[in-house]
């Protein structure tokens, strides 16, 4: 079972993300983000990129994490299909495995991670997030 699902939203991409832990939530958010914008089956795992994000809360951690992914896709032309995350004191370190993207594998281009209806919460020992990405 995927740890995310896409929600219909006018002119944007809405994503519900689930995880058994905050680490799992960030890992699922990573795959969901790239799945929304590129054809993952066309991505190889020939490159690794490490990212580090520090925040004061879980919601800002996810927000800043997604902004790093947005930067990687829009500026570095990189997309990942595999990720491993470690979190210590609201500092997330991730190793993303993927490859360079080219126009034929891009579904649509993201512009910004929004705060509209943005939510990160823990319920019954499970993590849930809702994100809308402007396209």
C-alpha positions as CSV (number, residue, x, y, z in Angstrom):
1,X,0.0,0.0,0.0
2,X,1.3,3.4,-1.0
3,X,1.8,5.9,1.8
4,X,0.1,8.7,-0.1
5,X,-2.8,9.5,-2.4
6,X,-3.5,12.4,-4.7
7,X,-6.5,14.5,-4.1
8,X,-8.3,16.4,-6.9
9,X,-7.7,20.1,-6.6
10,X,-8.4,22.8,-9.1
11,X,-5.1,24.0,-10.8
12,X,-3.0,22.5,-8.0
13,X,-1.8,19.1,-6.8
14,X,-3.2,17.9,-3.4
15,X,-1.6,15.1,-1.6
16,X,-2.5,13.2,1.5
17,X,0.6,11.5,3.0
18,X,0.7,8.8,5.7
19,X,3.4,7.3,7.8
20,X,4.0,5.0,10.8
21,X,6.6,7.5,11.9
22,X,7.8,11.0,11.1
23,X,10.7,9.4,9.2
24,X,8.2,7.3,7.2
25,X,6.1,10.4,6.5
26,X,9.0,12.2,5.0
27,X,10.0,9.2,2.9
28,X,6.5,8.8,1.6
29,X,6.2,12.6,1.0
30,X,9.4,12.4,-1.1
31,X,8.1,9.6,-3.4
32,X,4.6,11.3,-3.6
33,X,6.2,14.6,-4.6
34,X,8.3,13.1,-7.4
35,X,5.4,10.8,-8.5
36,X,3.2,13.9,-8.9
37,X,5.6,15.5,-11.3
38,X,7.6,12.9,-13.2
39,X,7.1,9.4,-14.5
40,X,8.9,7.4,-11.8
41,X,9.2,4.3,-14.0
42,X,11.5,6.3,-16.3
43,X,13.8,7.2,-13.4
44,X,16.9,5.2,-12.8
45,X,18.8,5.1,-9.5
46,X,22.2,6.1,-10.9
47,X,22.8,9.2,-8.7
48,X,22.6,9.9,-5.0
49,X,22.0,13.2,-3.4
50,X,22.1,14.0,0.3
51,X,19.9,16.7,1.8
52,X,19.6,18.1,5.3
53,X,16.7,20.1,6.7
54,X,16.4,21.6,10.2
55,X,13.2,23.1,11.6
56,X,11.5,24.1,14.8
57,X,8.4,21.8,14.4
58,X,7.2,18.8,12.4
59,X,5.1,20.9,10.1
60,X,7.9,23.2,9.1
61,X,10.2,20.2,8.8
62,X,7.9,18.7,6.1
63,X,7.4,22.1,4.5
64,X,11.2,22.8,4.3
65,X,11.8,19.2,3.1
66,X,9.3,19.6,0.3
67,X,11.0,22.9,-0.7
68,X,14.3,21.1,-1.0
69,X,12.7,18.6,-3.3
70,X,11.2,21.4,-5.3
71,X,14.7,22.9,-5.7
72,X,16.2,19.6,-6.7
73,X,13.5,19.1,-9.4
74,X,13.3,22.7,-10.8
75,X,17.0,23.8,-10.5
76,X,19.1,20.6,-10.4
77,X,16.8,18.7,-12.7
78,X,16.9,15.7,-10.3
79,X,14.1,13.3,-9.3
80,X,14.3,10.4,-6.9
81,X,12.5,7.1,-6.6
82,X,14.1,5.8,-3.5
83,X,14.9,7.7,-0.2
84,X,16.1,6.9,3.3
85,X,15.6,9.4,6.0
86,X,17.1,9.9,9.5
87,X,15.7,12.4,12.0
88,X,17.4,13.7,15.1
89,X,16.1,16.7,17.1
90,X,14.0,18.0,14.1
91,X,16.9,17.7,11.8
92,X,16.2,15.5,8.9
93,X,18.9,13.9,6.8
94,X,18.0,12.1,3.6
95,X,19.8,10.2,0.9
96,X,17.8,10.3,-2.3
97,X,18.6,7.9,-5.2
98,X,17.4,8.8,-8.6
99,X,18.6,10.5,-11.8
100,X,18.5,13.5,-14.0
101,X,15.1,14.4,-15.5
102,X,14.5,15.5,-19.1
103,X,11.4,17.0,-20.6
104,X,9.8,13.8,-21.9
105,X,9.4,12.3,-18.3
106,X,7.9,15.5,-16.7
107,X,4.2,15.2,-16.1
108,X,3.8,18.9,-15.0
109,X,6.0,21.5,-13.3
110,X,5.6,22.5,-9.7
111,X,5.8,26.1,-8.8
112,X,5.5,26.3,-5.0
113,X,4.7,24.4,-1.8
114,X,1.8,26.3,-0.3
115,X,0.5,26.7,3.2
116,X,-3.1,26.5,2.0
117,X,-4.7,23.7,4.1
118,X,-1.2,22.5,5.0
119,X,-1.3,20.1,7.9
120,X,1.0,17.7,9.7
121,X,-0.4,15.7,12.7
122,X,0.0,12.6,14.7
123,X,-3.1,10.5,15.4
124,X,-3.1,7.2,17.2
125,X,0.6,6.7,16.7
126,X,0.4,7.3,13.0
127,X,1.4,10.5,11.1
128,X,-0.7,12.3,8.5
129,X,0.0,15.3,6.3
130,X,-2.0,17.2,3.7
131,X,-0.1,19.4,1.2
132,X,-1.2,21.5,-1.8
133,X,1.5,22.2,-4.4
134,X,1.0,25.1,-6.8
135,X,1.5,24.1,-10.5
